[in-house]
Amino acid sequence: MRRADEPEAPLWRRARDGDGEALGQVFDRHHPRVYGLALRTLRDVHAAEDATATAFFELWRRRDTVREVDGSVLPWLLVTTAHTCRNVTRSARRYRALIAKLPRESGAPAADDVAAREAGELWDHLDPRIGDALRALPRDTLGLFVLTVLEGYSVADAAATVGTTPDAAKQRLSRARARLREDLRELHPSAREEAHHD
């Protein structure tokens, strides 16, 4: 069996015991998914890189308490990434508010304009209200939502990852969907059509 085909559970056990090569293989397996989630959430390459690094650092720091799902640490990494992105967003918001209060030369670009340019055209086709609505979900629900809706895990696996029961997870997800429907109501095609006819 090639090393790349090695099941993750024994690989993670070796990594947890201090095998640097095994930890590197876990990183290589999951980095694309973790980074992809961070980039979709933050819409900024540098912030996504920082969030990804933080998630893997937390994986190592908390290695003795990480919950595996079907022998994989990926669900735990995705939930941690979602929470890290929320913290990055809050910090960036505070930073932008502080920068906005500083005097600057006329014609100098605002911090928001610079950030938007850095994000490039990657997110131009998405409405930023979607990301804002997801980041506004309660902390205990965000991880469940990311795992089940964005990453395709079952409710049972997502519940195990965040440490709750499947029934409680279903209730949280139901409330999250209702909240998102309300928050994003104006983005629904029928709502836009009604507004156009008014």
N, C-alpha and C positions, 0 to 999 in steps of 0.2 A: 504494500500500500504506500503510495506517495504521501509525503508529509502534508501536501495541500488537501488530500482526501481524508486525513485523520479526523475522526469524529471530534466534535468540540468539547464534550464533557471531560474526557481524559486530558485534552489539551489545556482546558481551563484549570483543571486540578494541578497540572504541572506549573502553569503560570502562577497560580495562587501560592504554590510552594517556593516560588522564587526563580523559576526557569525563565530567563529573559527572552530566549528564543521563542518559547511557547507564547509568552505575552505578546511578542511581536507578531506572531501568526494570528492571534486573536484580534489584534489591532488591524492587521491587513484584511481579515475577513469582514470586519464590521465597519471599518472607516468609511467606505462609500455611502452606506445607508445612514450612518450617524451624521456625516457631513451634509448629505442631501437634505435630511430633515432640518438641520440647523440653517442651511441656506434658504430653504423654502420658508422657514419661519422668520428669519431675520432680514432676508433680502440684502445682505451685505457680505461680501466674500471674507473680509478680514474678521468681522464679528463672528461669522460662521466657523472660521478656523479656530478662533478663541474658544467658542462654545464646545467645539469638538474636542479640543485639547483638554478642556475642563472635564468633560464627560469621561474621557479615558483616564484622566488623573483620579477622578472620584472612583472609577472602577477599581483602580489599584489600591487607593487609600481605604476603600471599604470592602475589599475583596473577601473578607471573612463573613460578611453579612449579605452579599449579593445573592438575590433570588434568581435561580435559573428556571427557564421554561423549556421543557423538552430538551434539556441538556445544553441550552444556549443562554448566554448572557446578553444577547442582542435586545430582548424586550426591556431589560433593566437599563441598558445603555440608552435606548430611545426615550424612556421616561425621564431619565436623568438629563438628557439633552433638552427635552421640552422644558423642564424646570430651569435649566441653565439659561435657555433662550429668554425665558420670562424675566429672569434677573438681569440679563444683559439689556433687554428692552427698557426695563425700569431705570437702570443706571444711565443708559443713553438718553432717555427722556429728561432726566434730571440734569445731565451734562448739557444738552441742547438748550434747556431753559436757562441755565447759568450763562452759557455763551451768548444767548440772545439778549441778555441784559447788559452785556459789555458794549462800550462804545466802539464803533468801527468806522473806517473811512467809507464815504459814500461810494457806491459801486462795488464794494467788496461782497463776495457771495456769502449768503447765510449758511450756517452749518448744515441745515436741512438740505440746501441745494447741493452742497459738496457731497453729503451722504448719498443723495439720490444719484448723482453722477457716478460715484464709486460702485453703486449697485449695478450700474450699466443697464442694458436693455433686457436683462434676464427676466425681470418681473413686470415689464411694461404691459403684458397682456392680462395681468391679474389686478383685481381691485384691492387696494391695500386695506379696505375695511374688513376683508375676510381674515387676513392675518391678525388685525386688531381684535376682531371678535373672538378668535381662537385664544389669543393671549389673555383675554379678559375672563376666560373660564376659571372657575375655582381650581385651586392647586390640586386638590384630590381628584378632580375630574379630567384635567388636561392630559395626564398620562394615559388614562383609560381611552380618551378620545383619540389620541395620537396612535396608540397601539391598534385599536379596533377599526377606526375609520380610515386613517391615513396609511397604516402599515399592514392591515389585513389580518391581524391576529384575532383569535376567537375571544369572546367575552371571558370565558373561563381562564384562558392563558393570561389575558390582560389583568384580570382580577388577582390571579396568583402573583403576578409581577408586582403589583402595587400593594399587595397585602390586604385584600378585602375579599368578600364572598361574591360569587357570580350574581346573586340576587341584588346585592347592594350596588354592584357595578352596573347592572341593567338599569336600576333606578337613577343612578347618577348620569348615565348616558342618555336616558330619556329626558331628564331635566336639561342636559346640555343641548340636545337637539332642539328642544322647545325654545331654549334661550337663543340659540343661533338662528332659528327660524324668525324669531322676533327681531333680533339685532340686524339681520340681513334681509328683512322683508322687502325693502326697497330695491334689492338686487334681483329679486325674482321676476322673470319676464312678465307674468300677469300683473304684478304690482306696477311695473314700469308702464305697461300698456294702459292700465287704469289711470295712472297719473297723466299720461299723454292725452287721454280723452277728456279729462276734467278741465 
